Amino acid sequence: MLTLRSLTESVRQELGRDPARSSAEELVNEAGAAWVDAHEWQYLRARSLTIDLVPTESRYALPDYVEDVATSLDRPNSVWTPIPIYDFPTFSSEKERYLASIGREFQPIATSYFATQGSDDAYRLFIEIFPAGVTETVSLDYTAGWKPLNKSADTADIPLPLQRAFREWVRRYASGREKQPQMNIDTMHQTFFSGPVGLNAMKKDGMVSGALTPRAAASGMYFGKRKLIAGGGTTNSGFYDRYRWYSAPR
């Protein structure tokens, strides 16, 4: 298992000592964040969480490891259609139309944005619902980022087929940061993913069960910076031509 304890041991073995520029734990988490950004990992896509909507709340903070969300909130316990998640300008426009009594039939709408909460300086993703007053449980497909490891027994969110590659990535990242202070992360990325370990990791990532789901495609799930299109493909479909889905039911 890729626990924080085992990964920090790998860092010390690689360096032959404790890191001088930061703690081993900090290096592991830096390497993890760099790993997530280095490739469009499929295993991080099309995950799902639930949100309990209550009448007194309109804004809901998502976990700090959520980096992107789908274009709708699914309503598994409702006969109504999913709640659309609009960009903020569209959300504001629809809200103004409702408040001006333009159009009588109105279902809840939502938007997403990054913001801070209270005294917490860290930005996180929020979902805002309008109008408030909805009471139900909804589900949200999302793209995950790196989930920081804080305790020695915390386990990295890496599928078993990719764990060997990730441990090697952590070793190389630590070596570069400590032994080559001017290391360019882009150069490390190109070297790693053009080699056998990186190439094999990307191949295995495409075989991880559940990495892409028809429901995510049907709802317009964001695939990193590319958006899955109902009916198949993405907005940059040339790279993902092998993934095709049937059109969403009407």
Backbone torsions as a table, in degrees:
resi	resn	phi	psi	omega
1	MET	NA	146.1	-179.7
2	LEU	-91.4	74.8	176.3
3	THR	-83.1	162.2	176.8
4	LEU	-59.5	-38.0	-179.7
5	ARG	-61.5	-47.3	-177.2
6	SER	-68.9	-33.5	-179.7
7	LEU	-72.6	-37.5	176.5
8	THR	-68.0	-31.8	175.2
9	GLU	-64.9	-38.7	177.4
10	SER	-63.9	-38.2	178.1
11	VAL	-62.8	-46.5	-178.6
12	ARG	-66.8	-36.7	177.0
13	GLN	-64.8	-39.8	-179.5
14	GLU	-66.4	-41.6	-176.2
15	LEU	-86.3	-22.6	-175.4
16	GLY	77.3	12.8	-177.2
17	ARG	-172.3	177.8	171.5
18	ASP	-75.1	148.5	177.7
19	PRO	-60.9	146.2	-179.1
20	ALA	-95.5	-28.6	-173.5
21	ARG	-90.1	-22.2	177.8
22	SER	-161.1	173.8	178.2
23	SER	-75.1	160.3	177.8
24	ALA	-61.8	-36.1	179.5
25	GLU	-64.7	-41.8	178.4
26	GLU	-64.8	-39.7	179.0
27	LEU	-63.1	-41.4	178.8
28	VAL	-60.8	-45.4	-178.8
29	ASN	-70.1	-34.3	173.9
30	GLU	-62.8	-43.5	179.5
31	ALA	-64.3	-38.9	178.6
32	GLY	-63.8	-43.7	178.2
33	ALA	-64.5	-37.9	178.2
34	ALA	-67.6	-36.3	177.3
35	TRP	-61.2	-45.4	-179.4
36	VAL	-61.8	-39.5	-178.1
37	ASP	-78.9	-15.2	-171.8
38	ALA	-76.5	-21.0	-173.8
39	HIS	-155.4	153.5	176.2
40	GLU	-79.3	74.2	-176.0
41	TRP	-65.0	124.2	-178.3
42	GLN	-71.4	-29.6	-177.5
43	TYR	-66.9	-16.1	178.7
44	LEU	-89.1	-7.0	-174.3
45	ARG	-95.4	161.6	173.5
46	ALA	55.1	39.0	171.3
47	ARG	-87.3	168.8	-174.6
48	SER	-139.7	144.4	173.3
49	LEU	-138.9	164.1	178.9
50	THR	-111.9	149.8	177.3
51	ILE	-128.3	127.1	176.4
52	ASP	-90.5	106.8	179.4
53	LEU	-79.9	136.6	179.3
54	VAL	-129.8	153.0	-174.4
55	PRO	-61.3	-26.7	-173.9
56	THR	-89.2	-2.3	-176.8
57	GLU	-123.4	141.9	175.2
58	SER	-119.7	-17.1	-177.1
59	ARG	-122.1	133.0	-175.0
60	TYR	-128.9	122.6	178.2
61	ALA	-79.1	131.4	177.2
62	LEU	-90.5	158.3	177.4
63	PRO	-54.3	150.1	-172.9
64	ASP	-68.3	-11.6	178.2
65	TYR	-91.3	0.0	176.6
66	VAL	-82.1	123.7	-176.6
67	GLU	-109.8	-24.6	-178.1
68	ASP	-154.5	155.1	-176.7
69	VAL	-131.7	164.5	177.6
70	ALA	-72.6	-177.0	-178.1
71	THR	-99.1	12.1	176.3
72	SER	-159.5	158.1	172.1
73	LEU	-101.1	120.8	-179.8
74	ASP	-76.3	144.8	-177.7
75	ARG	-121.2	78.4	-173.2
76	PRO	-63.9	-23.3	-177.7
77	ASN	-105.7	17.4	-176.4
78	SER	-127.9	150.9	176.1
79	VAL	-83.5	-9.5	-178.5
80	TRP	-79.0	161.2	178.1
81	THR	-70.4	163.3	178.7
82	PRO	-56.8	153.9	177.2
83	ILE	-82.7	118.2	-178.6
84	PRO	-70.6	143.1	174.6
85	ILE	-106.2	105.9	-177.4
86	TYR	-92.1	162.0	167.3
87	ASP	-67.8	162.4	-171.2
88	PHE	-61.6	-41.3	178.1
89	PRO	-60.6	-42.4	178.9
90	THR	-66.7	-41.7	177.7
91	PHE	-58.1	-46.4	-179.4
92	SER	-63.8	-39.6	179.4
93	SER	-64.5	-45.5	179.0
94	GLU	-64.9	-36.7	178.3
95	LYS	-64.4	-43.0	178.3
96	GLU	-63.2	-39.6	179.0
97	ARG	-62.0	-42.2	179.7
98	TYR	-64.8	-45.8	-178.5
99	LEU	-66.6	-25.3	177.5
100	ALA	-89.1	5.9	178.5
101	SER	62.3	33.7	174.6
102	ILE	-92.5	109.3	-176.4
103	GLY	87.7	120.8	-174.2
104	ARG	-85.2	-37.4	-178.6
105	GLU	-81.9	127.5	-176.0
106	PHE	-148.2	126.4	175.0
107	GLN	-107.1	159.3	-178.6
108	PRO	-58.3	147.5	174.6
109	ILE	-127.5	167.1	-177.9
110	ALA	-145.5	163.7	172.6
111	THR	-143.0	166.4	177.8
112	SER	-132.5	146.4	179.1
113	TYR	-162.6	159.5	176.3
114	PHE	-92.1	138.0	179.4
115	ALA	-160.5	169.4	173.8
116	THR	-95.6	163.7	-179.8
117	GLN	-131.1	120.7	178.2
118	GLY	59.7	-131.7	-178.7
119	SER	-86.7	-1.4	-179.5
120	ASP	-76.2	120.8	-178.4
121	ASP	-81.0	-13.9	-176.7
122	ALA	-77.4	135.2	177.4
123	TYR	-78.6	142.2	173.6
124	ARG	-143.2	165.3	-176.7
125	LEU	-84.5	136.9	178.1
126	PHE	-119.8	150.2	169.1
127	ILE	-112.9	129.3	176.8
128	GLU	-116.3	133.2	-178.1
129	ILE	-109.8	140.7	172.8
130	PHE	-139.9	137.0	-6.9
131	PRO	-78.7	156.6	173.5
132	ALA	-67.8	160.2	-178.7
133	GLY	118.0	-3.9	178.8
134	VAL	-80.8	132.7	177.2
135	THR	-123.9	101.8	177.4
136	GLU	-172.2	168.8	176.1
137	THR	-102.8	125.8	179.8
138	VAL	-117.4	159.7	176.7
139	SER	-117.3	150.0	-174.9
140	LEU	-134.6	123.7	172.2
141	ASP	-81.5	140.5	-175.9
142	TYR	-147.0	165.9	173.0
143	THR	-105.4	128.5	-177.0
144	ALA	-89.9	153.1	171.7
145	GLY	-109.5	-157.5	178.1
146	TRP	-79.8	128.7	176.9
147	LYS	-96.8	110.7	-174.4
148	PRO	-56.0	144.0	176.1
149	LEU	-99.7	119.8	-174.8
150	ASN	-111.7	-32.4	-179.3
151	LYS	-109.4	153.2	-174.6
152	SER	-58.6	-29.1	-178.3
153	ALA	-91.1	-4.0	177.7
154	ASP	-60.8	139.7	-176.3
155	THR	-109.9	133.5	179.0
156	ALA	-66.5	140.7	-179.5
157	ASP	-82.4	73.8	-179.0
158	ILE	-130.1	125.6	178.3
159	PRO	-59.9	150.0	-177.4
160	LEU	-52.3	-43.2	-178.4
161	PRO	-64.6	-16.8	-177.0
162	LEU	-105.8	0.3	-172.1
163	GLN	-68.8	-37.3	177.8
164	ARG	-62.0	-43.5	-179.8
165	ALA	-65.0	-40.2	-179.5
166	PHE	-65.1	-41.7	179.0
167	ARG	-61.7	-40.4	177.8
168	GLU	-65.2	-38.9	176.8
169	TRP	-59.8	-44.7	179.6
170	VAL	-61.5	-43.2	178.4
171	ARG	-58.9	-48.4	-177.4
172	ARG	-67.4	-37.1	179.0
173	TYR	-63.8	-46.3	-179.9
174	ALA	-62.7	-42.9	179.7
175	SER	-62.3	-42.9	179.6
176	GLY	-65.1	-44.5	-178.3
177	ARG	-65.8	-37.7	-175.5
178	GLU	-87.7	-39.9	-173.8
179	LYS	-97.2	-20.3	179.8
180	GLN	-131.0	77.2	-174.1
181	PRO	-54.2	-28.1	-179.1
182	GLN	-93.5	16.1	-177.7
183	MET	-55.1	133.0	175.9
184	ASN	-91.9	119.6	-177.0
185	ILE	-62.6	-30.3	178.2
186	ASP	-66.2	-38.2	178.0
187	THR	-66.1	-42.5	177.3
188	MET	-61.4	-42.1	179.2
189	HIS	-58.5	-49.0	-177.5
190	GLN	-63.9	-40.8	-179.9
191	THR	-66.1	-44.6	-176.6
192	PHE	-66.3	-47.8	-173.3
193	PHE	-84.3	-2.8	171.7
194	SER	-97.9	-6.6	178.7
195	GLY	-92.9	172.6	-175.6
196	PRO	-61.7	-38.3	-178.3
197	VAL	-67.2	-46.8	-179.9
198	GLY	-67.1	-42.8	179.6
199	LEU	-62.6	-40.8	179.2
200	ASN	-67.1	-35.9	178.0
201	ALA	-63.3	-44.8	179.2
202	MET	-64.3	-37.0	178.1
203	LYS	-64.6	-46.7	-179.4
204	LYS	-66.6	-33.9	178.0
205	ASP	-58.0	-36.5	179.0
206	GLY	-70.1	-11.1	-178.6
207	MET	-103.3	-2.5	-179.3
208	VAL	-66.9	124.7	-177.4
209	SER	-62.6	133.8	174.3
210	GLY	81.8	9.9	-178.2
211	ALA	-64.8	-36.4	175.8
212	LEU	-127.9	135.4	-178.3
213	THR	-124.1	147.2	177.0
214	PRO	-57.4	-34.9	-179.6
215	ARG	-64.6	-38.3	179.1
216	ALA	-65.5	-41.4	179.4
217	ALA	-66.3	-40.7	-178.2
218	ALA	-65.5	-32.0	-177.9
219	SER	-89.5	-0.2	-178.9
220	GLY	81.2	39.3	-177.4
221	MET	-61.3	133.0	175.2
222	TYR	-75.0	127.3	-179.9
223	PHE	-106.3	84.8	-171.9
224	GLY	64.3	-124.0	177.5
225	LYS	-92.8	-0.1	178.5
226	ARG	-104.8	140.9	-177.2
227	LYS	-105.3	126.1	177.0
228	LEU	-68.6	135.0	-178.2
229	ILE	-103.4	129.2	175.9
230	ALA	-57.6	126.4	-176.4
231	GLY	108.7	-12.6	173.5
232	GLY	122.1	147.9	174.5
233	GLY	84.6	-174.1	178.1
234	THR	-137.9	177.9	177.2
235	THR	-67.2	-13.8	173.1
236	ASN	-131.6	62.5	-164.7
237	SER	-71.0	-14.6	-177.8
238	GLY	-57.2	-34.3	-177.5
239	PHE	-80.1	-21.0	-175.3
240	TYR	-123.3	35.3	-176.2
241	ASP	-60.0	-23.5	-177.4
242	ARG	-74.9	-14.5	179.7
243	TYR	-97.5	110.6	179.6
244	ARG	-130.5	139.4	-178.7
245	TRP	-130.2	153.7	174.8
246	TYR	-71.2	154.7	-179.6
247	SER	-61.3	151.8	178.8
248	ALA	-63.8	142.0	176.5
249	PRO	-58.4	144.7	178.8
250	ARG	-111.5	NA	NA
